[in-house]
Amino acid sequence: MPPKPVKGGNYIQSHLRPGPRGESSTCAESSPGPGAVACPAPISDTSSLKQELLAALREDFTAILKAEFHAVLGESFSSIKSELLSFEKELSSGLTAVQESFTGLNVRVTEMEKSLSTCTDDIVSLRKTVDSLTKTVAQLEDKCDDLESRSRCQNIRIIGVPEDDPLSASTAAVSRLLKEAFGFAEEPLVDRAHRIPIPKPKAGERPRPIVAKLHYYTDCVKILSKARELQRIKMNGMTIFVFPDYTVRTARARAAFTDCRRQLRGIEGVWFGLLHPMKLSINLSYQQLMISLRLTKVTQFLSHYYGKH
């Protein structure tokens, strides 16, 4: 730290103006004697002297403070400046890296936008293809189910025949069973007969149904008509049921009408029946109207009917 500059009396007096010696000497010379009154000093010279002293002191104090501040803060300013320069360099390098990363990200985003645009176009095309294939598959399913149903049009399903006799599902045994159950004069001709391919039940469990294919379609129609009239057929200590041999899809669709049929049985003047493959025919005697509806329409019809009546 540099030494403080010392200002001596010579420095201060150099700033002072010389007083008016002529007047003081004149006043001394003109004094008549020891008993005379002294001449007073001029007031303006004293005030100006004070002002000059204050100005000189102020300048000295300001110069001293400036010198001290420069001495103290000089090193700090230099260190701060060097730190700021290093920070500026680091910030510049970091900003350069960020700009490079941002440029790379822009390139990647552009590539992703192109890829996403291509994928979107592909998805739209694939969606159209999937919709078309879905319609085609639905049509093929309907056709396959229809063909399978037509191949079963001469089949019947017999439920309730015990499995004690291994030959109870043979064609001859089924022909005799149908003749005795429905009182035919002759045994209907059966081409094939077998039990459905599921594990054999244990003792006391329900026997497996028998599927029989009749040679003549007319025999199948007669048997099913008789079965609808008799419903439960009791013979030789057993109760059997005879139903058409529907496909799994058709059987499930027709079983969905069970609740609707139960409700229709409680309505007076309404006759109903299931039409192949999965429609419900309703005959309203009081309106002389016969309609054929699917399951959703039947539900709407029943809600409207009960709400109206």
Buried (B, 14 or more C-beta within 10 A) or exposed (E): EEEEEEBEEEEBEEEEEEEEEEEEEEEEEEEEEEEEEEEEEEEEEEEEEEEBEEEBEEEBEEEBEEBEEEEEEEEEEEEEEEEEEEEEEEEEEEEEEEEEEEEEEEEEEEEEEEEEEEEEEEEEEEEEEEEEEEEEEEEEEEEEBBEBBEEBBBBBBBBBBEBEEEEBBBBEBBBEBBBEBBEBEEBBEBEEBBBEEEEEEEEEEEBBBBBBBBBEEEBBEBBBEBBEEBEEBEEEEEEBBBBBBBBEBBBEBBEEBEEBBEBBEEBEEBEBEEEEBBBBEBBBEEEEEEBEBEBEBBBEBBEEBEEEE
